[in-house]
C-alpha cells in the first residue's frame, strides 16, 4: 500500500506499508533433512517532500526492512531457526534537475541500522550460531547524472561513510566474551 498526500502545494506526505508472506520448503536429494519455514514481515516507510522550486525538492524519510539471515535459496535447516534481521534507515536530502533537465543532482545524508545479526559462539568447544548485536552506518552521498548528447547519459556517485561499525555486539569465543562494539564491520572499504 502506497500513497502521497498533498498537505500543501509545496509539501507532500509519502507513505507505504508492505506485508510479505515468505514460505520456504527444502527437500534435499543428498540426504539432508527436509525443512520448511515461513516469515511474515510487515515493513514500511514514511517521508516528507518539500518543493523548493519546480526543479528542486528536499526530503526526509524513515523506512524499515526485514531479511533472512542468508539468501532464501541457500537457507539451511539450522539457519531457519533464526528470526529475520531487521533494519531501519533515516535519510534527508536534496534532489534537483539541472540545465533544462539535462542533469540531475542528489545530495543525501543517511543513518542505517541493521540488528539481529548472525554470529558464531563457542560454548564447551562447540560452535553455536546466535543472533545478537547490530551494525550501524552513517554517511553522505552525492550523485550526478548528465545527458551530454542524445542517447548518452553519464553518471557519477561519491559516498563517504564516517561511521560503519558494530553496536552491542559481544562474541563468546570459548575463552571469554569479546566485545566487537565500535569495531569496523567486515566488508567496509577504507
C-alpha positions in Angstrom: 0.0 0.0 0.0 1.4 3.4 -1.0 0.1 6.9 -1.1 1.1 10.5 -1.5 -0.9 13.1 0.5 -0.6 16.8 -0.7 -0.6 18.6 2.6 0.0 21.9 0.8 1.0 22.8 -2.8 4.7 22.5 -1.7 4.6 19.8 1.0 3.8 16.1 0.4 3.5 13.3 2.8 4.6 10.0 1.3 4.0 6.6 2.9 4.0 2.9 2.2 3.2 -0.3 4.1 4.3 -3.7 2.9 3.4 -7.2 4.1 5.3 -10.2 2.8 4.4 -13.8 3.2 7.5 -16.0 2.5 7.3 -19.7 2.6 10.4 -21.8 2.2 10.4 -25.6 1.8 13.6 -27.5 1.2 13.8 -31.2 0.2 17.4 -32.4 -0.3 18.2 -35.2 -2.8 21.5 -35.7 -1.0 20.1 -36.8 2.3 19.8 -33.6 4.2 16.7 -33.3 6.4 13.5 -31.7 5.0 12.6 -28.4 6.5 10.1 -25.6 6.0 10.0 -22.0 7.3 7.5 -19.2 7.0 8.1 -15.5 7.5 5.5 -12.7 7.7 7.3 -9.3 8.0 5.5 -6.0 7.9 7.7 -3.2 6.8 7.1 0.3 5.6 8.3 3.9 5.0 7.1 7.4 5.6 8.5 10.7 4.4 8.1 14.3 3.6 8.9 16.0 0.3 9.0 19.8 0.1 9.3 21.6 -3.2 11.7 24.5 -3.1 11.2 25.2 -6.8 9.7 23.4 -9.8 13.1 21.7 -10.2 14.3 21.2 -6.6 12.9 19.2 -3.6 14.2 18.5 -0.1 13.1 15.3 1.6 13.3 13.3 4.8 12.3 9.6 5.0 12.3 6.8 7.5 12.0 3.2 6.4 12.0 -0.3 8.0 13.1 -3.5 6.4 13.5 -7.2 7.2 15.5 -10.1 5.6 16.5 -13.7 6.4 20.0 -14.4 7.9 21.1 -15.7 4.4 19.7 -15.8 0.9 16.4 -17.8 0.8 17.8 -20.2 -1.9 20.8 -21.1 0.4 19.0 -21.0 3.8 20.0 -24.1 5.8 17.9 -26.0 8.3 20.0 -24.6 11.2 19.6 -21.1 9.9 15.8 -21.5 9.6 15.6 -21.3 13.4 16.5 -17.7 13.4 14.2 -14.7 13.1 14.5 -12.1 10.3 17.2 -9.5 10.6 15.6 -6.1 11.0 16.8 -2.8 9.6 15.9 0.9 9.8 17.0 3.8 7.7 16.7 7.6 8.1 17.6 9.8 5.2 17.5 13.5 4.4 18.5 15.1 1.2 18.0 17.3 -1.8 17.1 16.3 -5.4 17.2 18.7 -8.3 17.1 18.9 -12.1 19.8 20.9 -13.8 20.4 22.5 -17.2 16.9 22.3 -18.5 16.5 18.7 -17.3 19.8 17.6 -18.9 21.2 16.7 -15.5 20.1 15.5 -12.1 21.8 16.0 -8.7 21.1 14.2 -5.4 22.8 15.0 -2.1 21.8 12.9 0.9 22.7 12.1 4.5 21.8 8.7 5.9 21.7 6.7 9.1 21.2 2.9 8.7 20.9 0.3 11.5 20.7 -3.5 10.9 20.1 -5.7 14.0 19.8 -9.3 15.0 23.0 -10.2 13.1 24.0 -13.9 12.9 27.3 -14.7 14.7 29.1 -17.8 15.9 29.7 -18.5 19.6 31.9 -21.3 21.1 30.5 -23.0 24.2 32.2 -26.1 25.6 34.2 -26.4 22.3 31.0 -26.5 20.3 30.4 -23.6 17.8 26.8 -22.3 18.0 25.1 -19.6 15.9 23.1 -16.9 17.6 21.6 -13.6 16.6 23.0 -10.6 18.5 24.0 -7.0 18.1 23.7 -4.5 15.4 25.6 -2.9 12.5 25.3 0.9 12.0 26.3 3.0 9.1 26.2 6.8 8.8 27.3 8.9 5.9 26.7 11.2 2.9 26.2 10.6 -0.8 26.3 12.8 -3.9 25.1 11.5 -7.2 25.2 13.5 -10.5 23.9 12.4 -13.9 24.2 14.4 -17.1 22.9 13.8 -20.7 25.6 15.4 -22.9 24.1 14.2 -26.1 21.0 12.4 -27.4 21.2 8.7 -26.4 24.0 9.3 -23.9 23.9 9.6 -20.1 27.0 9.9 -17.8 26.6 9.2 -14.1 28.8 9.7 -11.1 28.4 8.8 -7.5 30.5 9.7 -4.4 29.8 8.4 -1.0 31.6 9.0 2.3 30.8 6.9 5.4 32.1 8.3 8.7 30.6 5.6 10.8 30.4 1.9 9.9 30.7 -0.3 12.9 29.2 -2.9 15.2 27.0 -1.9 18.1 26.0 -4.0 21.1 27.9 -7.0 19.6 29.5 -9.4 22.0 31.0 -12.7 20.9 31.9 -15.7 23.0 35.0 -17.4 21.6 35.1 -20.1 24.3 37.9 -18.4 26.2 35.7 -15.4 27.1 33.4 -12.8 25.7 34.9 -10.3 23.3 33.1 -7.1 22.5 33.0 -6.2 18.8 31.1 -2.9 19.6 32.8 0.1 17.9 34.8 -2.1 15.5 34.5 -1.5 11.8 32.1 -4.0 10.2 33.5 -6.6 7.8 33.5 -5.7 4.1 33.7 -2.0 4.7 36.4 -0.4 2.4 38.9 2.1 3.8 
